[in-house]
Amino acid sequence: MEIEMVNVKYNWLKYLAHQNLKILKATQAKWRRMWRNISLNGRRAATAPPTFERKW
């Protein structure tokens, strides 16, 4: 009986760890996408004003 309980606990922990890993990977991908967008926007913003001034 005790051994079975340990097994159940172990499987539950494994399952939880797996879920957390999935969530972590998803959030990491989301953050990476967000950072790429931010850096792209930053670059775009950095290059925008000179061209704007040059036009005038």
N, CA, C and O atoms as a Tripos MOL2 file, in Angstrom:
@<TRIPOS>MOLECULE
protein
  224   223    56     0     0
PROTEIN
NO_CHARGES

@<TRIPOS>ATOM
      1 N           0.8300   -1.2070    0.0000 N.3       1 MET1
      2 CA          0.0000    0.0000    0.0000 C.3       1 MET1
      3 C           0.8680    1.2620    0.0000 C.2       1 MET1
      4 O           0.6530    2.1750   -0.7970 O.2       1 MET1
      5 N           1.8340    1.2980    0.8910 N.am      2 GLU2
      6 CA          2.7090    2.4790    0.9450 C.3       2 GLU2
      7 C           3.4280    2.6930   -0.3870 C.2       2 GLU2
      8 O           3.5260    3.8090   -0.8960 O.2       2 GLU2
      9 N           3.9230    1.5880   -0.9280 N.am      3 ILE3
     10 CA          4.6850    1.6870   -2.1780 C.3       3 ILE3
     11 C           3.8000    2.2770   -3.2750 C.2       3 ILE3
     12 O           4.2500    3.1120   -4.0590 O.2       3 ILE3
     13 N           2.5460    1.8410   -3.3250 N.am      4 GLU4
     14 CA          1.6400    2.3630   -4.3480 C.3       4 GLU4
     15 C           1.4450    3.8610   -4.1840 C.2       4 GLU4
     16 O           1.4320    4.5990   -5.1690 O.2       4 GLU4
     17 N           1.2950    4.3110   -2.9510 N.am      5 MET5
     18 CA          1.1200    5.7450   -2.7090 C.3       5 MET5
     19 C           2.3420    6.5180   -3.1980 C.2       5 MET5
     20 O           2.2170    7.5780   -3.8120 O.2       5 MET5
     21 N           3.5140    5.9770   -2.9180 N.am      6 VAL6
     22 CA          4.7400    6.6350   -3.3810 C.3       6 VAL6
     23 C           4.7400    6.7110   -4.8970 C.2       6 VAL6
     24 O           5.1010    7.7350   -5.4770 O.2       6 VAL6
     25 N           4.3310    5.6160   -5.5380 N.am      7 ASN7
     26 CA          4.2820    5.5970   -6.9960 C.3       7 ASN7
     27 C           3.3370    6.6710   -7.5220 C.2       7 ASN7
     28 O           3.6690    7.4010   -8.4560 O.2       7 ASN7
     29 N           2.1730    6.7570   -6.9210 N.am      8 VAL8
     30 CA          1.1880    7.7530   -7.3620 C.3       8 VAL8
     31 C           1.7670    9.1510   -7.1990 C.2       8 VAL8
     32 O           1.6620    9.9890   -8.0950 O.2       8 VAL8
     33 N           2.3800    9.3900   -6.0420 N.am      9 LYS9
     34 CA          2.9770   10.7080   -5.8050 C.3       9 LYS9
     35 C           4.0430   11.0010   -6.8470 C.2       9 LYS9
     36 O           4.1060   12.1030   -7.3930 O.2       9 LYS9
     37 N           4.8810   10.0050   -7.1190 N.am     10 TYR10
     38 CA          5.9790   10.1870   -8.0700 C.3      10 TYR10
     39 C           5.4330   10.5120   -9.4610 C.2      10 TYR10
     40 O           5.9140   11.4200  -10.1370 O.2      10 TYR10
     41 N           4.4100    9.7430   -9.8730 N.am     11 ASN11
     42 CA          3.8230    9.9960  -11.1880 C.3      11 ASN11
     43 C           3.2060   11.3890  -11.2520 C.2      11 ASN11
     44 O           3.3190   12.0780  -12.2660 O.2      11 ASN11
     45 N           2.5620   11.7950  -10.1790 N.am     12 TRP12
     46 CA          1.9400   13.1100  -10.1250 C.3      12 TRP12
     47 C           2.9930   14.2020  -10.2400 C.2      12 TRP12
     48 O           2.8100   15.1910  -10.9500 O.2      12 TRP12
     49 N           4.1190   14.0020   -9.5150 N.am     13 LEU13
     50 CA          5.2070   14.9840   -9.5980 C.3      13 LEU13
     51 C           5.7720   15.0430  -11.0140 C.2      13 LEU13
     52 O           6.0400   16.1200  -11.5480 O.2      13 LEU13
     53 N           5.9500   13.8590  -11.6150 N.am     14 LYS14
     54 CA          6.4580   13.8230  -12.9900 C.3      14 LYS14
     55 C           5.5140   14.5950  -13.9100 C.2      14 LYS14
     56 O           5.9430   15.3870  -14.7480 O.2      14 LYS14
     57 N           4.2160   14.3400  -13.7270 N.am     15 TYR15
     58 CA          3.2080   15.0020  -14.5600 C.3      15 TYR15
     59 C           3.2690   16.5220  -14.3770 C.2      15 TYR15
     60 O           3.2430   17.2790  -15.3480 O.2      15 TYR15
     61 N           3.3520   16.9500  -13.1160 N.am     16 LEU16
     62 CA          3.4140   18.3850  -12.8390 C.3      16 LEU16
     63 C           4.6530   19.0020  -13.4660 C.2      16 LEU16
     64 O           4.5860   20.0670  -14.0790 O.2      16 LEU16
     65 N           5.7850   18.3240  -13.3070 N.am     17 ALA17
     66 CA          7.0240   18.8420  -13.8820 C.3      17 ALA17
     67 C           6.8770   18.9800  -15.3940 C.2      17 ALA17
     68 O           7.3220   19.9650  -15.9840 O.2      17 ALA17
     69 N           6.2490   17.9830  -16.0130 N.am     18 HIS18
     70 CA          6.0630   18.0140  -17.4600 C.3      18 HIS18
     71 C           5.1970   19.2110  -17.8600 C.2      18 HIS18
     72 O           5.5110   19.9250  -18.8120 O.2      18 HIS18
     73 N           4.1010   19.4180  -17.1180 N.am     19 GLN19
     74 CA          3.2240   20.5560  -17.4140 C.3      19 GLN19
     75 C           3.9960   21.8680  -17.2800 C.2      19 GLN19
     76 O           3.8970   22.7510  -18.1320 O.2      19 GLN19
     77 N           4.7680   21.9800  -16.1900 N.am     20 ASN20
     78 CA          5.5340   23.2050  -15.9770 C.3      20 ASN20
     79 C           6.5180   23.4350  -17.1090 C.2      20 ASN20
     80 O           6.7040   24.5650  -17.5610 O.2      20 ASN20
     81 N           7.1510   22.3530  -17.5690 N.am     21 LEU21
     82 CA          8.0890   22.4860  -18.6800 C.3      21 LEU21
     83 C           7.3710   23.0120  -19.9150 C.2      21 LEU21
     84 O           7.8590   23.9140  -20.5950 O.2      21 LEU21
     85 N           6.1970   22.4330  -20.1970 N.am     22 LYS22
     86 CA          5.4400   22.8840  -21.3730 C.3      22 LYS22
     87 C           5.1160   24.3680  -21.2440 C.2      22 LYS22
     88 O           5.2840   25.1390  -22.1880 O.2      22 LYS22
     89 N           4.6440   24.7580  -20.0480 N.am     23 ILE23
     90 CA          4.2810   26.1600  -19.8260 C.3      23 ILE23
     91 C           5.5130   27.0470  -19.9820 C.2      23 ILE23
     92 O           5.4600   28.1030  -20.6120 O.2      23 ILE23
     93 N           6.6280   26.5960  -19.3920 N.am     24 LEU24
     94 CA          7.8660   27.3690  -19.4890 C.3      24 LEU24
     95 C           8.2620   27.5780  -20.9410 C.2      24 LEU24
     96 O           8.5830   28.6930  -21.3510 O.2      24 LEU24
     97 N           8.2380   26.4930  -21.7200 N.am     25 LYS25
     98 CA          8.6300   26.6030  -23.1240 C.3      25 LYS25
     99 C           7.7190   27.5810  -23.8500 C.2      25 LYS25
    100 O           8.1840   28.4020  -24.6410 O.2      25 LYS25
    101 N           6.4200   27.4930  -23.5810 N.am     26 ALA26
    102 CA          5.4670   28.3760  -24.2560 C.3      26 ALA26
    103 C           5.7540   29.8300  -23.9020 C.2      26 ALA26
    104 O           5.7970   30.6930  -24.7790 O.2      26 ALA26
    105 N           5.9510   30.0980  -22.6060 N.am     27 THR27
    106 CA          6.1910   31.4830  -22.2010 C.3      27 THR27
    107 C           7.5200   31.9720  -22.7530 C.2      27 THR27
    108 O           7.6400   33.1310  -23.1480 O.2      27 THR27
    109 N           8.5280   31.0900  -22.7830 N.am     28 GLN28
    110 CA          9.8160   31.4830  -23.3440 C.3      28 GLN28
    111 C           9.6560   31.9050  -24.7970 C.2      28 GLN28
    112 O          10.1860   32.9340  -25.2150 O.2      28 GLN28
    113 N           8.9210   31.1030  -25.5640 N.am     29 ALA29
    114 CA          8.7090   31.4260  -26.9720 C.3      29 ALA29
    115 C           7.9860   32.7640  -27.0960 C.2      29 ALA29
    116 O           8.3220   33.5950  -27.9400 O.2      29 ALA29
    117 N           6.9750   32.9540  -26.2270 N.am     30 LYS30
    118 CA          6.2170   34.2010  -26.2700 C.3      30 LYS30
    119 C           7.1420   35.3850  -25.9830 C.2      30 LYS30
    120 O           7.1200   36.3920  -26.6900 O.2      30 LYS30
    121 N           7.9610   35.2430  -24.9220 N.am     31 TRP31
    122 CA          8.8750   36.3350  -24.5660 C.3      31 TRP31
    123 C           9.8570   36.6030  -25.6860 C.2      31 TRP31
    124 O          10.1440   37.7550  -26.0120 O.2      31 TRP31
    125 N          10.3850   35.5070  -26.2900 N.am     32 ARG32
    126 CA         11.3580   35.6960  -27.3620 C.3      32 ARG32
    127 C          10.7210   36.4860  -28.4930 C.2      32 ARG32
    128 O          11.3250   37.4050  -29.0450 O.2      32 ARG32
    129 N           9.4640   36.1060  -28.8350 N.am     33 ARG33
    130 CA          8.7620   36.8100  -29.9050 C.3      33 ARG33
    131 C           8.5950   38.2770  -29.5270 C.2      33 ARG33
    132 O           8.8350   39.1750  -30.3340 O.2      33 ARG33
    133 N           8.1690   38.5040  -28.2560 N.am     34 MET34
    134 CA          7.9510   39.8800  -27.8080 C.3      34 MET34
    135 C           9.2380   40.6820  -27.8720 C.2      34 MET34
    136 O           9.2370   41.8190  -28.3450 O.2      34 MET34
    137 N          10.3410   40.0990  -27.4000 N.am     35 TRP35
    138 CA         11.6160   40.8270  -27.4070 C.3      35 TRP35
    139 C          12.0460   41.1300  -28.8270 C.2      35 TRP35
    140 O          12.5650   42.2090  -29.1090 O.2      35 TRP35
    141 N          11.8240   40.1490  -29.7470 N.am     36 ARG36
    142 CA         12.2120   40.3990  -31.1310 C.3      36 ARG36
    143 C          11.4250   41.5890  -31.6660 C.2      36 ARG36
    144 O          11.9800   42.4680  -32.3260 O.2      36 ARG36
    145 N          10.1240   41.6080  -31.3750 N.am     37 ASN37
    146 CA          9.2960   42.7200  -31.8320 C.3      37 ASN37
    147 C           9.7690   44.0280  -31.2260 C.2      37 ASN37
    148 O           9.8590   45.0440  -31.9140 O.2      37 ASN37
    149 N          10.0760   43.9990  -29.9160 N.am     38 ILE38
    150 CA         10.5200   45.2180  -29.2400 C.3      38 ILE38
    151 C          11.8130   45.7230  -29.8740 C.2      38 ILE38
    152 O          11.9500   46.9120  -30.1630 O.2      38 ILE38
    153 N          12.7760   44.7950  -30.0890 N.am     39 SER39
    154 CA         14.0640   45.2160  -30.6330 C.3      39 SER39
    155 C          13.8780   45.7320  -32.0620 C.2      39 SER39
    156 O          14.5130   46.7080  -32.4600 O.2      39 SER39
    157 N          13.0080   45.0750  -32.8280 N.am     40 LEU40
    158 CA         12.7440   45.5430  -34.1890 C.3      40 LEU40
    159 C          12.1350   46.9360  -34.1510 C.2      40 LEU40
    160 O          12.5400   47.8210  -34.9030 O.2      40 LEU40
    161 N          11.1540   47.1240  -33.2650 N.am     41 ASN41
    162 CA         10.5240   48.4340  -33.1440 C.3      41 ASN41
    163 C          11.5490   49.4720  -32.7140 C.2      41 ASN41
    164 O          11.5460   50.6020  -33.2030 O.2      41 ASN41
    165 N          12.4360   49.0750  -31.7820 N.am     42 GLY42
    166 CA         13.4720   49.9950  -31.3250 C.3      42 GLY42
    167 C          14.3660   50.4130  -32.4730 C.2      42 GLY42
    168 O          14.6910   51.5900  -32.6270 O.2      42 GLY42
    169 N          14.7660   49.4270  -33.2880 N.am     43 ARG43
    170 CA         15.6310   49.7290  -34.4180 C.3      43 ARG43
    171 C          14.9030   50.6450  -35.3910 C.2      43 ARG43
    172 O          15.4640   51.6160  -35.8980 O.2      43 ARG43
    173 N          13.6230   50.3080  -35.6430 N.am     44 ARG44
    174 CA         12.8400   51.1070  -36.5720 C.3      44 ARG44
    175 C          12.7160   52.5350  -36.0400 C.2      44 ARG44
    176 O          12.8520   53.5090  -36.7810 O.2      44 ARG44
    177 N          12.4520   52.6300  -34.7260 N.am     45 ALA45
    178 CA         12.2960   53.9510  -34.1220 C.3      45 ALA45
    179 C          13.6140   54.7170  -34.2020 C.2      45 ALA45
    180 O          13.6210   55.9310  -34.4040 O.2      45 ALA45
    181 N          14.7380   53.9960  -34.0430 N.am     46 ALA46
    182 CA         16.0410   54.6570  -34.0610 C.3      46 ALA46
    183 C          16.3500   55.1740  -35.4640 C.2      46 ALA46
    184 O          16.9980   56.2100  -35.6150 O.2      46 ALA46
    185 N          15.8850   54.4520  -36.4980 N.am     47 THR47
    186 CA         16.2120   54.8710  -37.8640 C.3      47 THR47
    187 C          15.1820   55.8590  -38.4030 C.2      47 THR47
    188 O          15.4470   56.5420  -39.3920 O.2      47 THR47
    189 N          14.0110   55.9450  -37.7690 N.am     48 ALA48
    190 CA         12.9340   56.7620  -38.3340 C.3      48 ALA48
    191 C          13.2240   58.2690  -38.2700 C.2      48 ALA48
    192 O          13.1110   58.9310  -39.3010 O.2      48 ALA48
    193 N          13.5900   58.8420  -37.1250 N.am     49 PRO49
    194 CA         13.6860   60.2970  -37.0390 C.3      49 PRO49
    195 C          14.6380   60.9310  -38.0510 C.2      49 PRO49
    196 O          14.2650   61.9430  -38.6450 O.2      49 PRO49
    197 N          15.8570   60.3990  -38.2910 N.am     50 PRO50
    198 CA         16.7470   61.0430  -39.2600 C.3      50 PRO50
    199 C          16.1150   61.1470  -40.6430 C.2      50 PRO50
    200 O          16.2050   62.1900  -41.2910 O.2      50 PRO50
    201 N          15.4590   60.0430  -41.1070 N.am     51 THR51
    202 CA         14.8450   60.0970  -42.4310 C.3      51 THR51
    203 C          13.7320   61.1420  -42.4310 C.2      51 THR51
    204 O          13.5380   61.8650  -43.4080 O.2      51 THR51
    205 N          13.0070   61.2050  -41.3160 N.am     52 PHE52
    206 CA         11.9270   62.1800  -41.2140 C.3      52 PHE52
    207 C          12.4950   63.5950  -41.3130 C.2      52 PHE52
    208 O          11.9480   64.4440  -42.0170 O.2      52 PHE52
    209 N          13.5950   63.8390  -40.6030 N.am     53 GLU53
    210 CA         14.2070   65.1690  -40.6460 C.3      53 GLU53
    211 C          14.7730   65.4470  -42.0360 C.2      53 GLU53
    212 O          14.6920   66.5720  -42.5300 O.2      53 GLU53
    213 N          15.3460   64.4200  -42.6660 N.am     54 ARG54
    214 CA         15.9390   64.6090  -43.9810 C.3      54 ARG54
    215 C          14.8720   65.0160  -44.9940 C.2      54 ARG54
    216 O          15.1280   65.8120  -45.8970 O.2      54 ARG54
    217 N          13.6610   64.4530  -44.8280 N.am     55 LYS55
    218 CA         12.5920   64.7790  -45.7750 C.3      55 LYS55
    219 C          12.2990   66.2760  -45.7730 C.2      55 LYS55
    220 O          12.0100   66.8730  -46.8100 O.2      55 LYS55
    221 N          12.3830   66.8740  -44.5680 N.am     56 TRP56
    222 CA         11.9620   68.2700  -44.4990 C.3      56 TRP56
    223 C          13.0340   69.1900  -45.0070 C.2      56 TRP56
    224 O          12.8480   70.4060  -45.0210 O.2      56 TRP56
@<TRIPOS>BOND
     1     1     2 1
     2     2     3 1
     3     3     4 2
     4     3     5 am
     5     5     6 1
     6     6     7 1
     7     7     8 2
     8     7     9 am
     9     9    10 1
    10    10    11 1
    11    11    12 2
    12    11    13 am
    13    13    14 1
    14    14    15 1
    15    15    16 2
    16    15    17 am
    17    17    18 1
    18    18    19 1
    19    19    20 2
    20    19    21 am
    21    21    22 1
    22    22    23 1
    23    23    24 2
    24    23    25 am
    25    25    26 1
    26    26    27 1
    27    27    28 2
    28    27    29 am
    29    29    30 1
    30    30    31 1
    31    31    32 2
    32    31    33 am
    33    33    34 1
    34    34    35 1
    35    35    36 2
    36    35    37 am
    37    37    38 1
    38    38    39 1
    39    39    40 2
    40    39    41 am
    41    41    42 1
    42    42    43 1
    43    43    44 2
    44    43    45 am
    45    45    46 1
    46    46    47 1
    47    47    48 2
    48    47    49 am
    49    49    50 1
    50    50    51 1
    51    51    52 2
    52    51    53 am
    53    53    54 1
    54    54    55 1
    55    55    56 2
    56    55    57 am
    57    57    58 1
    58    58    59 1
    59    59    60 2
    60    59    61 am
    61    61    62 1
    62    62    63 1
    63    63    64 2
    64    63    65 am
    65    65    66 1
    66    66    67 1
    67    67    68 2
    68    67    69 am
    69    69    70 1
    70    70    71 1
    71    71    72 2
    72    71    73 am
    73    73    74 1
    74    74    75 1
    75    75    76 2
    76    75    77 am
    77    77    78 1
    78    78    79 1
    79    79    80 2
    80    79    81 am
    81    81    82 1
    82    82    83 1
    83    83    84 2
    84    83    85 am
    85    85    86 1
    86    86    87 1
    87    87    88 2
    88    87    89 am
    89    89    90 1
    90    90    91 1
    91    91    92 2
    92    91    93 am
    93    93    94 1
    94    94    95 1
    95    95    96 2
    96    95    97 am
    97    97    98 1
    98    98    99 1
    99    99   100 2
   100    99   101 am
   101   101   102 1
   102   102   103 1
   103   103   104 2
   104   103   105 am
   105   105   106 1
   106   106   107 1
   107   107   108 2
   108   107   109 am
   109   109   110 1
   110   110   111 1
   111   111   112 2
   112   111   113 am
   113   113   114 1
   114   114   115 1
   115   115   116 2
   116   115   117 am
   117   117   118 1
   118   118   119 1
   119   119   120 2
   120   119   121 am
   121   121   122 1
   122   122   123 1
   123   123   124 2
   124   123   125 am
   125   125   126 1
   126   126   127 1
   127   127   128 2
   128   127   129 am
   129   129   130 1
   130   130   131 1
   131   131   132 2
   132   131   133 am
   133   133   134 1
   134   134   135 1
   135   135   136 2
   136   135   137 am
   137   137   138 1
   138   138   139 1
   139   139   140 2
   140   139   141 am
   141   141   142 1
   142   142   143 1
   143   143   144 2
   144   143   145 am
   145   145   146 1
   146   146   147 1
   147   147   148 2
   148   147   149 am
   149   149   150 1
   150   150   151 1
   151   151   152 2
   152   151   153 am
   153   153   154 1
   154   154   155 1
   155   155   156 2
   156   155   157 am
   157   157   158 1
   158   158   159 1
   159   159   160 2
   160   159   161 am
   161   161   162 1
   162   162   163 1
   163   163   164 2
   164   163   165 am
   165   165   166 1
   166   166   167 1
   167   167   168 2
   168   167   169 am
   169   169   170 1
   170   170   171 1
   171   171   172 2
   172   171   173 am
   173   173   174 1
   174   174   175 1
   175   175   176 2
   176   175   177 am
   177   177   178 1
   178   178   179 1
   179   179   180 2
   180   179   181 am
   181   181   182 1
   182   182   183 1
   183   183   184 2
   184   183   185 am
   185   185   186 1
   186   186   187 1
   187   187   188 2
   188   187   189 am
   189   189   190 1
   190   190   191 1
   191   191   192 2
   192   191   193 am
   193   193   194 1
   194   194   195 1
   195   195   196 2
   196   195   197 am
   197   197   198 1
   198   198   199 1
   199   199   200 2
   200   199   201 am
   201   201   202 1
   202   202   203 1
   203   203   204 2
   204   203   205 am
   205   205   206 1
   206   206   207 1
   207   207   208 2
   208   207   209 am
   209   209   210 1
   210   210   211 1
   211   211   212 2
   212   211   213 am
   213   213   214 1
   214   214   215 1
   215   215   216 2
   216   215   217 am
   217   217   218 1
   218   218   219 1
   219   219   220 2
   220   219   221 am
   221   221   222 1
   222   222   223 1
   223   223   224 2
@<TRIPOS>SUBSTRUCTURE
     1 MET1         2 RESIDUE 1 A MET
     2 GLU2         6 RESIDUE 1 A GLU
     3 ILE3        10 RESIDUE 1 A ILE
     4 GLU4        14 RESIDUE 1 A GLU
     5 MET5        18 RESIDUE 1 A MET
     6 VAL6        22 RESIDUE 1 A VAL
     7 ASN7        26 RESIDUE 1 A ASN
     8 VAL8        30 RESIDUE 1 A VAL
     9 LYS9        34 RESIDUE 1 A LYS
    10 TYR10       38 RESIDUE 1 A TYR
    11 ASN11       42 RESIDUE 1 A ASN
    12 TRP12       46 RESIDUE 1 A TRP
    13 LEU13       50 RESIDUE 1 A LEU
    14 LYS14       54 RESIDUE 1 A LYS
    15 TYR15       58 RESIDUE 1 A TYR
    16 LEU16       62 RESIDUE 1 A LEU
    17 ALA17       66 RESIDUE 1 A ALA
    18 HIS18       70 RESIDUE 1 A HIS
    19 GLN19       74 RESIDUE 1 A GLN
    20 ASN20       78 RESIDUE 1 A ASN
    21 LEU21       82 RESIDUE 1 A LEU
    22 LYS22       86 RESIDUE 1 A LYS
    23 ILE23       90 RESIDUE 1 A ILE
    24 LEU24       94 RESIDUE 1 A LEU
    25 LYS25       98 RESIDUE 1 A LYS
    26 ALA26      102 RESIDUE 1 A ALA
    27 THR27      106 RESIDUE 1 A THR
    28 GLN28      110 RESIDUE 1 A GLN
    29 ALA29      114 RESIDUE 1 A ALA
    30 LYS30      118 RESIDUE 1 A LYS
    31 TRP31      122 RESIDUE 1 A TRP
    32 ARG32      126 RESIDUE 1 A ARG
    33 ARG33      130 RESIDUE 1 A ARG
    34 MET34      134 RESIDUE 1 A MET
    35 TRP35      138 RESIDUE 1 A TRP
    36 ARG36      142 RESIDUE 1 A ARG
    37 ASN37      146 RESIDUE 1 A ASN
    38 ILE38      150 RESIDUE 1 A ILE
    39 SER39      154 RESIDUE 1 A SER
    40 LEU40      158 RESIDUE 1 A LEU
    41 ASN41      162 RESIDUE 1 A ASN
    42 GLY42      166 RESIDUE 1 A GLY
    43 ARG43      170 RESIDUE 1 A ARG
    44 ARG44      174 RESIDUE 1 A ARG
    45 ALA45      178 RESIDUE 1 A ALA
    46 ALA46      182 RESIDUE 1 A ALA
    47 THR47      186 RESIDUE 1 A THR
    48 ALA48      190 RESIDUE 1 A ALA
    49 PRO49      194 RESIDUE 1 A PRO
    50 PRO50      198 RESIDUE 1 A PRO
    51 THR51      202 RESIDUE 1 A THR
    52 PHE52      206 RESIDUE 1 A PHE
    53 GLU53      210 RESIDUE 1 A GLU
    54 ARG54      214 RESIDUE 1 A ARG
    55 LYS55      218 RESIDUE 1 A LYS
    56 TRP56      222 RESIDUE 1 A TRP
